[in-house]
Amino acid sequence: MTLDAQWTDAKTAFESALASEVDGWDGWPESLQEACRYALMSGGKRFRPVLSLLVADALGARREAVLPWALAVEM
């Protein structure tokens, strides 16, 4: 798999996990949820969290174990 394909795969996995995390914030006021969604889901390069996942892949770690840290880095 090329680095570009690995990057795309890791970014897709991260963005899916981020969307699931944001969707779980049901108890928050709606205006705060909207502001957080706008700030977190508006896209971007996602360099730091995706790099975290790629390093985990290279070291043989499971992505599921690294995703909480990748989410924290982005937030």
All heavy atoms as an XYZ file, in Angstrom:
577
protein
N       0.852     -1.177      0.000
C       0.000      0.000      0.000
C       0.898      1.241      0.000
O       1.856      1.319      0.748
C      -0.902     -0.025      1.248
C      -1.890      1.105      1.314
S      -2.957      1.142      2.791
C      -4.024     -0.247      2.514
N       0.567      2.201     -0.826
C       1.367      3.418     -0.899
C       1.124      4.294      0.331
O       0.108      4.143      1.031
C       1.012      4.234     -2.155
O      -0.327      4.720     -2.010
C       1.168      3.406     -3.420
N       2.038      5.220      0.567
C       1.880      6.134      1.699
C       0.617      6.973      1.538
O      -0.101      7.219      2.514
C       3.112      7.028      1.842
C       3.087      8.015      3.004
C       2.894      7.286      4.339
C       4.351      8.840      3.035
N       0.315      7.379      0.330
C      -0.889      8.165      0.084
C      -2.141      7.369      0.453
O      -3.066      7.890      1.078
C      -0.934      8.607     -1.378
C      -2.046      9.608     -1.656
O      -2.215     10.543     -0.842
O      -2.744      9.439     -2.668
N      -2.158      6.095      0.082
C      -3.301      5.239      0.414
C      -3.390      5.006      1.913
O      -4.482      5.003      2.489
C      -3.202      3.907     -0.325
N      -2.249      4.825      2.568
C      -2.233      4.647      4.020
C      -2.751      5.904      4.713
O      -3.503      5.827      5.686
C      -0.823      4.329      4.510
C      -0.348      2.955      4.137
C       1.099      2.741      4.538
O       1.944      3.630      4.400
N       1.390      1.557      5.036
N      -2.314      7.075      4.213
C      -2.750      8.351      4.786
C      -4.264      8.488      4.671
O      -4.944      8.830      5.630
C      -2.046      9.511      4.078
C      -2.390     10.834      4.687
C      -3.434     11.636      4.366
C      -1.709     11.474      5.762
N      -3.441     12.747      5.163
C      -2.394     12.674      6.029
C      -0.578     11.151      6.515
C      -1.977     13.550      7.021
C      -0.185     12.036      7.499
C      -0.866     13.212      7.750
N      -4.778      8.209      3.479
C      -6.223      8.317      3.244
C      -7.000      7.362      4.144
O      -8.025      7.736      4.723
C      -6.541      8.047      1.764
O      -5.830      9.008      0.971
C      -8.023      8.154      1.480
N      -6.509      6.147      4.293
C      -7.164      5.158      5.145
C      -7.176      5.604      6.600
O      -8.201      5.533      7.281
C      -6.452      3.806      4.994
C      -7.114      2.720      5.812
O      -8.322      2.501      5.651
O      -6.398      2.086      6.633
N      -6.037      6.089      7.084
C      -5.947      6.541      8.478
C      -6.814      7.774      8.702
O      -7.478      7.897      9.737
C      -4.490      6.827      8.844
N      -6.840      8.693      7.740
C      -7.656      9.901      7.880
C      -9.137      9.552      7.915
O      -9.897     10.094      8.715
C      -7.360     10.872      6.737
C      -8.060     12.200      6.881
C      -7.642     13.175      5.809
C      -8.373     14.497      5.972
N      -8.031     15.445      4.913
N      -9.553      8.627      7.066
C     -10.949      8.186      7.049
C     -11.323      7.549      8.386
O     -12.390      7.834      8.944
C     -11.186      7.207      5.894
O     -10.874      7.864      4.669
C     -12.622      6.716      5.868
N     -10.442      6.691      8.916
C     -10.704      6.045     10.207
C     -10.794      7.084     11.320
O     -11.679      7.015     12.181
C      -9.602      5.031     10.514
N      -9.901      8.059     11.291
C      -9.917      9.099     12.324
C     -11.180      9.939     12.241
O     -11.829     10.202     13.256
C      -8.682     10.007     12.218
C      -8.770     11.159     13.165
C      -8.536     10.971     14.512
C      -9.155     12.405     12.723
C      -8.669     12.023     15.410
C      -9.288     13.456     13.603
C      -9.038     13.267     14.950
N     -11.540     10.382     11.046
C     -12.721     11.228     10.906
C     -13.998     10.496     11.295
O     -14.911     11.097     11.852
C     -12.789     11.807      9.504
C     -11.701     12.845      9.294
C     -11.750     13.550      7.969
O     -12.408     13.045      7.034
O     -11.121     14.617      7.873
N     -14.047      9.204     11.054
C     -15.189      8.403     11.486
C     -15.259      8.343     13.010
O     -16.334      8.510     13.603
C     -15.078      7.001     10.898
O     -16.097      6.178     11.385
N     -14.107      8.129     13.646
C     -14.066      8.088     15.114
C     -14.417      9.449     15.702
O     -15.129      9.534     16.714
C     -12.685      7.643     15.588
N     -13.945     10.527     15.089
C     -14.256     11.872     15.571
C     -15.752     12.158     15.459
O     -16.359     12.688     16.392
C     -13.451     12.909     14.781
C     -13.612     14.364     15.201
C     -13.178     14.578     16.648
C     -12.807     15.268     14.278
N     -16.347     11.787     14.347
C     -17.790     11.991     14.169
C     -18.581     11.206     15.209
O     -19.547     11.727     15.782
C     -18.207     11.586     12.762
N     -18.158      9.984     15.498
C     -18.840      9.175     16.522
C     -18.713      9.815     17.890
O     -19.668      9.822     18.674
C     -18.250      7.768     16.560
O     -18.533      7.082     15.381
N     -17.549     10.349     18.183
C     -17.329     11.006     19.480
C     -18.221     12.239     19.610
O     -18.897     12.415     20.620
C     -15.851     11.406     19.614
C     -15.509     12.112     20.891
C     -15.622     11.240     22.129
O     -15.458     10.017     22.018
O     -15.890     11.796     23.217
N     -18.234     13.073     18.597
C     -19.032     14.301     18.645
C     -20.523     13.965     18.725
O     -21.269     14.627     19.445
C     -18.719     15.196     17.424
C     -19.683     16.363     17.320
C     -17.281     15.708     17.502
N     -20.964     12.946     18.028
C     -22.372     12.559     18.068
C     -22.790     12.045     19.443
O     -23.977     12.026     19.752
C     -22.674     11.492     17.011
C     -22.647     12.050     15.601
O     -22.703     13.294     15.445
O     -22.557     11.251     14.645
N     -21.838     11.648     20.272
C     -22.148     11.139     21.605
C     -22.334     12.218     22.653
O     -22.536     11.918     23.823
N     -22.239     13.465     22.279
C     -22.356     14.568     23.230
C     -23.792     15.051     23.353
O     -24.081     16.245     23.317
C     -21.456     15.728     22.807
C     -19.997     15.396     22.801
C     -19.393     14.320     23.380
C     -18.957     16.133     22.176
N     -18.051     14.343     23.154
C     -17.754     15.444     22.415
C     -18.924     17.293     21.425
C     -16.531     15.905     21.942
C     -17.703     17.748     20.961
C     -16.526     17.066     21.222
N     -24.722     14.146     23.548
C     -26.149     14.476     23.560
C     -26.577     15.349     24.727
O     -27.491     16.133     24.589
C     -26.984     13.193     23.566
C     -26.858     12.427     22.271
O     -26.587     13.048     21.236
O     -27.015     11.196     22.302
N     -25.931     15.245     25.866
C     -26.375     15.984     27.044
C     -25.969     17.445     27.038
O     -26.323     18.188     27.946
N     -25.224     17.861     26.057
C     -24.744     19.247     25.999
C     -25.813     20.160     25.397
O     -26.637     19.717     24.598
C     -23.503     19.323     25.132
C     -22.302     18.628     25.683
C     -22.259     17.609     26.593
C     -20.942     18.877     25.341
N     -20.978     17.217     26.819
C     -20.146     17.979     26.064
C     -20.333     19.764     24.469
C     -18.763     17.955     25.964
C     -18.954     19.746     24.374
C     -18.181     18.857     25.121
N     -25.786     21.449     25.745
C     -26.719     22.385     25.106
C     -26.506     22.396     23.587
O     -25.370     22.266     23.118
C     -26.342     23.744     25.704
C     -25.638     23.415     26.981
C     -24.956     22.097     26.755
N     -27.574     22.559     22.853
C     -27.508     22.480     21.395
C     -26.543     23.499     20.809
O     -25.808     23.197     19.869
C     -28.911     22.661     20.794
C     -28.974     22.415     19.299
C     -28.555     21.002     18.891
O     -28.816     20.049     19.634
O     -27.951     20.871     17.806
N     -26.537     24.716     21.346
C     -25.639     25.744     20.802
C     -24.176     25.351     20.994
O     -23.339     25.605     20.116
C     -25.910     27.099     21.454
O     -25.702     27.012     22.856
N     -23.852     24.702     22.108
C     -22.486     24.248     22.353
C     -22.131     23.086     21.431
O     -21.018     23.020     20.898
C     -22.311     23.846     23.820
C     -20.913     23.435     24.256
C     -19.901     24.539     23.960
C     -20.910     23.105     25.742
N     -23.071     22.181     21.212
C     -22.846     21.073     20.280
C     -22.570     21.600     18.875
O     -21.657     21.116     18.201
C     -24.060     20.143     20.243
C     -24.219     19.285     21.472
C     -25.410     18.354     21.342
O     -25.683     17.831     20.268
N     -26.126     18.146     22.437
N     -23.346     22.575     18.446
C     -23.151     23.141     17.108
C     -21.779     23.799     16.982
O     -21.104     23.637     15.963
C     -24.248     24.150     16.799
C     -25.595     23.526     16.538
C     -26.680     24.568     16.315
O     -26.348     25.721     15.929
O     -27.849     24.238     16.521
N     -21.367     24.530     18.008
C     -20.061     25.189     17.976
C     -18.929     24.159     17.928
O     -17.964     24.322     17.172
C     -19.901     26.096     19.190
N     -19.067     23.103     18.703
C     -18.049     22.055     18.699
C     -18.008     21.329     17.363
O     -16.919     21.041     16.844
C     -18.297     21.061     19.832
S     -17.937     21.732     21.460
N     -19.160     21.026     16.814
C     -19.209     20.383     15.496
C     -18.544     21.253     14.438
O     -17.783     20.774     13.613
C     -20.651     20.098     15.084
C     -21.116     18.753     15.483
C     -22.434     18.380     14.809
N     -23.059     17.378     15.640
C     -23.894     17.613     16.636
N     -24.252     18.846     16.924
N     -24.397     16.641     17.349
N     -18.828     22.530     14.478
C     -18.232     23.447     13.510
C     -16.706     23.471     13.662
O     -15.978     23.395     12.679
C     -18.804     24.854     13.693
C     -18.164     25.860     12.769
C     -18.546     25.923     11.436
C     -17.172     26.722     13.224
C     -17.954     26.827     10.568
C     -16.577     27.626     12.363
C     -16.969     27.674     11.037
O     -16.373     28.562     10.187
N     -16.231     23.560     14.887
C     -14.792     23.647     15.130
C     -14.070     22.341     14.787
O     -12.965     22.360     14.240
C     -14.532     24.011     16.590
N     -14.695     21.216     15.095
C     -14.010     19.932     14.923
C     -14.261     19.264     13.584
O     -13.408     18.530     13.085
C     -14.430     18.974     16.037
C     -13.956     19.342     17.431
C     -14.610     18.442     18.471
C     -12.446     19.244     17.517
N     -15.421     19.488     12.999
C     -15.785     18.733     11.801
C     -15.638     19.539     10.510
O     -16.010     19.070      9.450
C     -17.226     18.222     11.915
C     -17.494     17.363     13.142
S     -16.389     15.953     13.309
C     -16.873     14.966     11.931
N     -15.059     20.716     10.587
C     -14.959     21.544      9.388
C     -13.823     21.124      8.464
O     -13.553     21.786      7.475
C     -14.815     23.012      9.784
O     -13.634     23.196     10.547
N     -13.175     20.041      8.781
C     -12.136     19.513      7.901
C     -10.758     19.986      8.301
O     -10.524     20.420      9.417
N      -9.855     19.889      7.381
C      -8.475     20.252      7.651
C      -7.575     19.080      7.329
O      -8.023     18.012      6.915
N      -6.316     19.289      7.527
C      -5.353     18.265      7.164
C      -5.336     17.098      8.142
O      -5.008     15.993      7.775
C      -3.960     18.876      7.077
C      -3.827     19.841      5.907
C      -2.443     20.397      5.851
C      -2.371     21.533      6.844
N      -1.146     22.274      6.834
N      -5.635     17.360      9.417
C      -5.634     16.320     10.452
C      -4.258     15.667     10.579
O      -4.140     14.476     10.838
C      -6.684     15.251     10.165
C      -8.056     15.760      9.830
C      -8.872     15.942     11.062
N     -10.281     16.077     10.695
C     -11.075     16.943     11.279
N     -10.630     17.721     12.207
N     -12.336     17.014     10.926
N      -3.205     16.457     10.407
C      -1.851     15.918     10.354
C      -1.473     15.151     11.625
O      -1.013     14.013     11.557
C      -0.842     17.042     10.096
C       0.563     16.557      9.984
C       1.002     15.957      8.824
C       1.435     16.675     11.047
C       2.295     15.485      8.713
C       2.725     16.207     10.952
C       3.164     15.614      9.774
N      -1.622     15.765     12.791
C      -1.176     15.131     14.040
C      -1.915     13.840     14.369
O      -1.276     12.824     14.659
C      -1.259     16.129     15.195
C      -0.211     17.223     15.099
C      -0.442     18.267     16.164
N      -1.651     19.007     15.824
C      -1.668     20.297     15.551
N      -0.582     21.011     15.627
N      -2.793     20.895     15.227
N      -3.245     13.824     14.318
C      -3.916     12.558     14.650
C      -3.663     11.457     13.622
O      -3.499     10.287     13.988
C      -5.391     12.925     14.727
C      -5.529     14.194     13.988
C      -4.215     14.904     14.113
N      -3.592     11.817     12.351
C      -3.344     10.804     11.324
C      -1.930     10.262     11.464
O      -1.700      9.053     11.353
C      -3.607     11.371      9.907
C      -3.156     10.399      8.840
C      -5.084     11.688      9.744
N      -0.984     11.132     11.758
C       0.382     10.679     11.986
C       0.443      9.720     13.176
O       1.164      8.714     13.133
C       1.303     11.873     12.211
C       2.786     11.559     12.336
C       3.304     10.888     11.074
C       3.562     12.834     12.616
N      -0.336      9.990     14.209
C      -0.406      9.083     15.359
C      -0.849      7.688     14.933
O      -0.279      6.683     15.365
C      -1.395      9.587     16.410
O      -1.170     10.895     16.764
N      -1.874      7.634     14.090
C      -2.369      6.340     13.631
C      -1.354      5.634     12.739
O      -1.188      4.411     12.829
C      -3.698      6.519     12.889
C      -4.859      7.073     13.721
C      -6.103      7.207     12.859
C      -5.128      6.212     14.929
N      -0.672      6.382     11.888
C       0.330      5.768     11.018
C       1.521      5.231     11.812
O       2.054      4.163     11.494
C       0.798      6.770      9.961
C      -0.242      7.162      8.920
C       0.317      8.219      7.973
C      -0.730      5.948      8.144
N       1.925      5.934     12.849
C       3.003      5.438     13.716
C       2.543      4.177     14.433
O       3.299      3.208     14.544
C       3.453      6.529     14.712
C       4.362      5.951     15.784
C       4.156      7.652     13.966
N       1.316      4.166     14.895
C       0.776      2.961     15.544
C       0.806      1.779     14.571
O       1.213      0.672     14.951
C      -0.644      3.208     16.030
N       0.395      2.024     13.331
C       0.437      0.963     12.319
C       1.858      0.461     12.128
O       2.100     -0.746     12.068
C      -0.100      1.473     10.970
C      -1.597      1.740     10.967
O      -2.292      1.300     11.910
O      -2.061      2.397     10.015
N       2.803      1.384     12.040
C       4.201      1.005     11.798
C       4.781      0.201     12.968
O       5.633     -0.666     12.760
C       5.040      2.257     11.566
N       4.310      0.485     14.171
C       4.818     -0.218     15.355
C       4.021     -1.473     15.697
O       4.328     -2.156     16.666
C       4.821      0.729     16.558
C       5.766      1.924     16.430
C       5.611      2.848     17.627
C       7.208      1.465     16.281
N       2.992     -1.755     14.912
C       2.199     -2.953     15.135
C       1.130     -2.814     16.197
O       0.567     -3.806     16.650
N       0.841     -1.583     16.609
C      -0.214     -1.352     17.605
C      -1.572     -1.327     16.905
O      -1.671     -1.061     15.711
C       0.021     -0.032     18.325
N      -2.595     -1.616     17.656
C      -3.951     -1.546     17.110
C      -4.411     -0.088     17.078
O      -4.203      0.655     18.039
C      -4.916     -2.347     17.981
C      -4.718     -3.832     17.915
C      -5.786     -4.617     18.712
N      -6.716     -3.802     19.471
C      -6.619     -3.573     20.786
N      -5.649     -4.083     21.494
N      -7.524     -2.841     21.392
N      -5.047      0.306     16.002
C      -5.552      1.681     15.906
C      -6.544      1.996     17.005
O      -6.593      3.110     17.511
C      -6.217      1.914     14.551
C      -5.253      2.147     13.442
C      -5.980      2.531     12.176
N      -5.027      2.714     11.105
C      -5.364      2.916      9.851
N      -6.640      2.960      9.520
N      -4.448      3.070      8.929
N      -7.360      1.011     17.360
C      -8.366      1.234     18.404
C      -7.718      1.654     19.721
O      -8.318      2.375     20.504
C      -9.214     -0.022     18.627
C     -10.033     -0.433     17.428
C      -9.223     -1.167     16.361
O      -8.172     -1.757     16.678
O      -9.632     -1.126     15.193
N      -6.487      1.185     19.965
C      -5.788      1.546     21.196
C      -5.262      2.980     21.133
O      -5.081      3.623     22.170
C      -4.632      0.577     21.447
N      -5.020      3.489     19.941
C      -4.416      4.809     19.765
C      -5.465      5.890     19.499
O      -5.218      7.068     19.752
C      -3.379      4.752     18.615
C      -2.753      6.099     18.359
C      -2.314      3.720     18.930
N      -6.637      5.511     19.028
C      -7.656      6.496     18.658
C      -8.005      7.491     19.771
O      -8.140      8.678     19.485
C      -8.915      5.810     18.144
C      -8.906      5.526     16.651
C     -10.064      4.617     16.257
C      -8.931      6.793     15.833
N      -8.127      7.072     21.038
C      -8.429      8.080     22.067
C      -7.368      9.190     22.149
O      -7.694     10.354     22.327
C      -8.485      7.269     23.366
C      -8.849      5.897     22.920
C      -8.176      5.712     21.584
N      -6.113      8.824     22.000
C      -5.033      9.814     22.026
C      -5.053     10.678     20.763
O      -4.830     11.872     20.837
C      -3.678      9.131     22.199
C      -3.489      8.674     23.604
C      -3.029      9.416     24.654
C      -3.789      7.398     24.151
N      -3.025      8.670     25.812
C      -3.487      7.418     25.526
C      -4.295      6.218     23.615
C      -3.666      6.323     26.371
C      -4.462      5.121     24.449
C      -4.162      5.198     25.814
N      -5.339     10.072     19.636
C      -5.427     10.832     18.392
C      -6.576     11.845     18.474
O      -6.436     12.994     18.036
C      -5.624      9.887     17.201
N      -7.691     11.430     19.053
C      -8.823     12.345     19.241
C      -8.443     13.494     20.177
O      -8.755     14.652     19.915
C     -10.033     11.606     19.797
C     -10.727     10.652     18.831
C     -11.681      9.731     19.570
C     -11.451     11.415     17.741
N      -7.748     13.175     21.253
C      -7.333     14.200     22.211
C      -6.390     15.222     21.563
O      -6.495     16.421     21.811
C      -6.667     13.553     23.417
N      -5.493     14.735     20.722
C      -4.558     15.631     20.043
C      -5.308     16.611     19.146
O      -4.972     17.792     19.076
C      -3.524     14.813     19.221
C      -2.785     15.669     18.229
C      -2.556     14.114     20.143
N      -6.329     16.144     18.483
C      -7.078     17.008     17.579
C      -7.975     17.990     18.327
O      -8.191     19.097     17.879
C      -7.925     16.162     16.621
C      -8.633     16.958     15.563
C      -7.699     17.609     14.534
O      -6.486     17.331     14.530
O      -8.191     18.394     13.728
N      -8.486     17.560     19.467
C      -9.392     18.430     20.215
C      -8.623     19.462     20.997
O      -9.066     20.488     21.342
C     -10.259     17.600     21.160
C     -11.247     16.769     20.413
S     -12.279     15.894     21.604
C     -12.948     14.623     20.590
